[in-house]
Amino acid sequence: MLRSWVANKEKIIAQLKGTFRSRRQYVPLKEPALEDELDMEFDKARKKGWKVSKKWIIRHARAIYARLYPHRVVTLKGAPNKKVYLGFKFSTGWYNGFKRRKNISLRCSTKRA
């Protein structure tokens, strides 16, 4: 580790203060159309004054995904309300990344006006 720091001293010094050096290269978005449409729905809900939570975002993301890619959504035979989304996981990592990419901050509800 120290050897690589000494070898790359000029590169390290030339970096801007506070930059994050990732070992992974930039990974392009898997479903940019989904995120753009979800961001528009989020803005509409906020303008109407609706409460937006993590469940709201995931629920609407799944609905948009099913509408955009119906061939990737499989309904289970035994449970008609249970669906399997192929090729995309609505994980916590995706959720946090979506909020960061779209500059979304969930507001906490209070009793103060």
Secondary structure, 3 states (H helix, E strand, C coil): CHHHHHHCHHHHHHCCCCCCCCCCCCCCCCCHHHHHHHHHHHHHHHHHCCCCCHHHHHHHHHHHHHHHCHHHEEECCCCCCCEEECCCCCCHHHHHHHHHHCCCCCCCCCCCC
